[in-house]
Amino acid sequence: METITLSNGVEMPLLGYGVFMVSPDECERCVTDALHVGYRLIDTAQAYHNEEGVGKAWRKSGIGREDLFIVTKVWISNSGEQKAAKSIDESLRKLQTDYVDLLLIHQAYGDVFGTWRALEKAYCDGKARAIGVSNFQAGRFFDFAHYVDVKPMVNQLQCNTLIQQTAIEPFLAQFDTKMMAWGPLGGQGVDVIVKSKLLAGIGAKYNKSAAQVALRWLTQRGIVAIPKSTHKERMQQNFDIFDFSLTADELALIASMNQHDTGTKNFGDPQFIKYLLENYG
């Protein structure tokens, strides 16, 4: 497994397993399969309602806690210093661990500065080895990172060969913040990437699929990818990407696929924010 080094020296795997939209009933089985394949980074969130499944799976796996990299996120309904702090302890209970390796603010809404103070305290108290944010687009990220004491170590964003997030990279670099990609293969119900003729053509040279090329494109750029699948065979295929490297010409070809540099969801849309706050705030 290749890794990146976060700003505080923590080593983070470049490939993990995401459990977004994995039902609580299925989560334990899926994470068990992922751990058996070889994944050691598991990404969950309070809003996914499956932290308990992650906790049960790793506990039963026999894998030492120090060999895992567990990520979770504080949801909007737990915004604010006191509520966030309480929710972090609840997440640790569900995950059956004394600490998480990475703790994120899930969305850039509500009392994010109060929530961040709770994350900073969790970090100082050893309940999180690293802290960061999720879905903070460039302007919001820059404003936020400028004012907080502990700079975000990770920003998890929608990122893949169609949504390349190049515009935010200089701002992340300014604060030594690493990017983590959700939807690395396009997301729920999107198959343009896995059926891409361009990616399949590149993959043929290495005996790899379009999906494997798409994941290698991310990890080769130093972006952490967290593909999700409920099928063990697909988990294995997604994991098998570190025995080849894309050439400069191939990287340039893939760059031409970019369609939505900042993502398909406008996180600055007042109607979207209104919906989230009214339903989850």
Secondary structure, DSSP 8 states (H G I E B T S, - for coil): --EEE-TTS-EEESB-EE-TT--HHHHHHHHHHHHHHT--EEE--GGGT-HHHHHHHHHHH---GGG-EEEEEE-GGG-SHHHHHHHHHHHHHHHTSS-BSEEEE-SS-SSHHHHHHHHHHHHHTTSBS-EEEES--HHHHHHHHHH-SS--SEEEEE-BTTB--TTTHHHHHHTT-EEEEESTT--TT--TTTT-HHHHHHHHHHT--HHHHHHHHHHHTT-EE----S-HHHHHHHH--SS----HHHHHHHHTT---TT-SS-TT-HHHHHHHHHHH-
